[in-house]
Amino acid sequence: MPEAAEAAQTAAGMLDKNLLVAATMVLGAFMPAFSIGWMGSKAMEAIGRNPEAASRIQTPMVLAVAFTEAIAIYSLVVALIIKFV
């Protein structure tokens, strides 16, 4: 009987860990995706209002998208650390 209790405790611990990994990935993927979409939308609005400034708007936007995407990669790394450590 103690072995069954220990197995149940281990399964519950893994479920909690897997839930934490899932939550980390959900937030880590949703928030950067939302941010990238919002930045793209605002950049397109700005370019629509002032087409001559497209190059001055596009370069910082691409840089901001790259930094935002790095946040998603960091959340993947954190999720993997939670999962395997």
N, C-alpha and C positions, 0 to 999 in steps of 0.2 A: 504493500500500500504506500509506503513512503516514496518508492520509485515513481509511482503514478503521480503523486503530489508534486514531486520534483519536476517531472516532465510537463505537468500542467503549468507550473510556475515558469519554466523555461519558455514554453509556448506563449504564455501571456507576456513575458518580457520581449520576445521577438515581435509579437503583434504591436506592442507599444513602440518598439524601435522602428518597425516598418511604417507605422502610422506617422511617426515623426519624420522619417525620410520622405514619405509622400507629401506631407505638409510643407516641408522645406522646398521640394521641387515645384509644388503648385505655386507657392508664393514667389519662388525664385524664377519661374518661367512666366507667370502671369504679369507681374509688375514690370519687368523690362519690356515685354511685348506691348503692354499698354503704353508705356512711355515712348517706345519707338514709334508706334502708331500716332501718338499725339504730336511728337516732334515732326514727323513727316507731314501731318495735316497742317500744322502751323507754318512749316516751311513752304508748303505749296500755296497756302493763303498769301504769305508774304511775297512769293515769286509772282503770284497772280496780280497782286497790287502793284508790284514794281519789277517788271521782267528784266530790266537792265541790271538789277542787283542779284541776279540768279547765282552768279559765281561767288559772290560775297556771302550768300546765304547757304549755298550748298556745301561748301567746304567745312564750315563749323558744324553743320548738321551731320555730315558723315562722320566727323570726329566724335560728336556726342553719341551717335548711334553705336560706334565702336566701343566707347566706354560703357554704355548701357548694356551692350551685349556681354561685356566682360563681367558684369554683375551676375548675369545668368550663369556664366561659366563658374564663377565663384560659388554660387549656390549648388551647382552640381558637385563641385569638389567637397563642399560641406556635407552634402547628402551622402556622398560616398564614404566620407570619414565617419559619419554617424552609423552608416550601415555596417562597415567592416571593422571598426575599432571598438 
